[in-house]
Amino acid sequence: MNVLKDILYKVTLNAVVGNTGMDVNNIHFDSRNIVKGDVFVAIRGSVVDGHNYIDVAIKNGATAIVCEATPEVVVDGITYVEVDNSSKAMAIMASNFYGVPSENLKLVGVTGTNGKTTVASLLFQLFKNAGFKVGLLSTVKIMVDTVEYKATHTTPDSLTINKYLKEMNAAGVEFCFMEVSSHGIHQFRTEGLHFEGGIFTNLSHDHLDYHNTFAEYRDVKNVFDGLPSTAFALVNTDDKNGAIMLQNTKAKKQTYALKGYADYKAQILENRLSGLLLKVNDSEVWTRLIGNFNAYNVLAIYATAELLGLEKVEILRLISDLESVSGRFQYLISDEKITAIVDYAHTPDALKNVLETINSIRTKNEELITVVGCGGDRDKTKRPKMGHIATALSTKVIFTSDNPRSEEPQAILDDIEKGVEPQNFKKALTISDRKQAIKAACQMAQPNDIILIAGKGHEDYQEIKGERFHFDDYETVQEILKQLQK
């Protein structure tokens, strides 16, 4: 059993009313989950303010309340702990409650707009293949060595993170690779974690529905400020924001790049649909991963593995065995020789990278048909940019629904179409139903043509008007191409 004063260790307290020597059963920030003996943390969210549910939490059995403003009327026998920021306090409390599990393994955080999932997932795969017990906290899934859990957020809440890290400790996990989103940093979900290293991939236009400006988004990415001097900070210096990430860090500074000077340098020797031949520092390595953006990912993986103590020759061997991550440039070739590629590209920069990669590989004698949409209730400013990029870099484009959420699908499609330049009007058509859009692309395609289905990648659902329906791009295109062969 945990004692309240022990789980408040390192939390900055403004005021305390009541006894902190009590035993704590559990910590929750949702009053509905509270039972007798729990601590309720009142968090001010973007939609709901937990302070409005303090009375409900007490009624459900909470014996302690952590809040940013102590209620005017306090209940006898209840302990109130006032802090500046409840989210930050909860993250530190969560770490203490679960026995500071991040200190019992080597935790590496991966941050940036694109590449987080690929880098974290492939590092998990590489270290697993090297014979280690490994953990993964990613958008796609959570892994506690061989046990898999479904992921719901890029960076889970701090209680969930520490719960899984504690489970990793129990399973003997030595390394854990974790995606760290801008939302997660801004909401202090990673506060109190002990990182062995941090990786910065790149920064481009995304989440401006949440962060008011690009500068605010960039600054909140700077997880490196909190790294200890014993950790490493590995950044992509081909991205101009890479140097910014290193400005205030105490960690050992390490860089990687394809274009400029860096500690870890790579050169693309061959780029085919079957993979990449890279020269990493002085050694050549073949990987089944495809495209310039994956050259950066492989380089980050190589550097991280070396910084974590693996031998260079062993790292190169392990990289050559890596398999692509679900929904990240995942492709199939039909009996009719039509290539279908499914990719998570849901930002302008990611879509541009994928299309430029395909164009650098293809002969230009075939068509490149792109199926793409944008999510509802998210950053609207990127929609015309997506429309512009898709039509400029494809032979034909079908705009369709992604996850419309509460928005009208046609309104989203109208926003995307605003970015199409006059000379590209004839290339584009709109089919709101995603399955019908993929079917139309498959019907248009001739032997050797390439279909790119972008935006959803690994997601196996569509969210429409508050409901989630099963929908898997890879499964859908595979099924339609088989039907058309009959």
Stockholm file with secondary structure:
# STOCKHOLM 1.0

chainA/1-486         MNVLKDILYKVTLNAVVGNTGMDVNNIHFDSRNIVKGDVFVAIRGSVVDGHNYIDVAIKNGATAIVCEATPEVVVDGITYVEVDNSSKAMAIMASNFYGVPSENLKLVGVTGTNGKTTVASLLFQLFKNAGFKVGLLSTVKIMVDTVEYKATHTTPDSLTINKYLKEMNAAGVEFCFMEVSSHGIHQFRTEGLHFEGGIFTNLSHDHLDYHNTFAEYRDVKNVFDGLPSTAFALVNTDDKNGAIMLQNTKAKKQTYALKGYADYKAQILENRLSGLLLKVNDSEVWTRLIGNFNAYNVLAIYATAELLGLEKVEILRLISDLESVSGRFQYLISDEKITAIVDYAHTPDALKNVLETINSIRTKNEELITVVGCGGDRDKTKRPKMGHIATALSTKVIFTSDNPRSEEPQAILDDIEKGVEPQNFKKALTISDRKQAIKAACQMAQPNDIILIAGKGHEDYQEIKGERFHFDDYETVQEILKQLQK
#=GR chainA/1-486 SS CEEHHHHTTTCCEEEEESCSCSEECCEESSGGGCCTTCEEECCBCSSCBGGGGHHHHHHTTCSEEEESSCCSSCCTTCEEEEESCHHHHHHHHHHHHTTCGGGGSEEEEEESSSSHHHHHHHHHHHHHHTTCCEEEECSSEEEETTEEEECCSSSCCHHHHHHHHHHHHHTTCCEEEEECCHHHHHTTTTTTCCCSEEEECCCCSCCTTTSSSHHHHHHHTCGGGGCCTTSEEEEETTSTTHHHHTTTCCSEEEEEESSSCCSEEEEEEEEETTEEEEEETTEEEEESCCSHHHHHHHHHHHHHHHHTTCCHHHHHHHHHTCCCCTTSSEEEECTTCCEEEEECCCSHHHHHHHHHHHHHHSCSSSCEEEEECCCTTSCSTTHHHHHHHHHHHCSEEEECCSCCBTSCHHHHHHHHHTTCCGGGGGGEEECSSHHHHHHHHHHHCCTTCEEEEESCTTCCEEEETTEEEECCHHHHHHHHHHHHHC
#=GC SS_cons         CEEHHHHTTTCCEEEEESCSCSEECCEESSGGGCCTTCEEECCBCSSCBGGGGHHHHHHTTCSEEEESSCCSSCCTTCEEEEESCHHHHHHHHHHHHTTCGGGGSEEEEEESSSSHHHHHHHHHHHHHHTTCCEEEECSSEEEETTEEEECCSSSCCHHHHHHHHHHHHHTTCCEEEEECCHHHHHTTTTTTCCCSEEEECCCCSCCTTTSSSHHHHHHHTCGGGGCCTTSEEEEETTSTTHHHHTTTCCSEEEEEESSSCCSEEEEEEEEETTEEEEEETTEEEEESCCSHHHHHHHHHHHHHHHHTTCCHHHHHHHHHTCCCCTTSSEEEECTTCCEEEEECCCSHHHHHHHHHHHHHHSCSSSCEEEEECCCTTSCSTTHHHHHHHHHHHCSEEEECCSCCBTSCHHHHHHHHHTTCCGGGGGGEEECSSHHHHHHHHHHHCCTTCEEEEESCTTCCEEEETTEEEECCHHHHHHHHHHHHHC
//
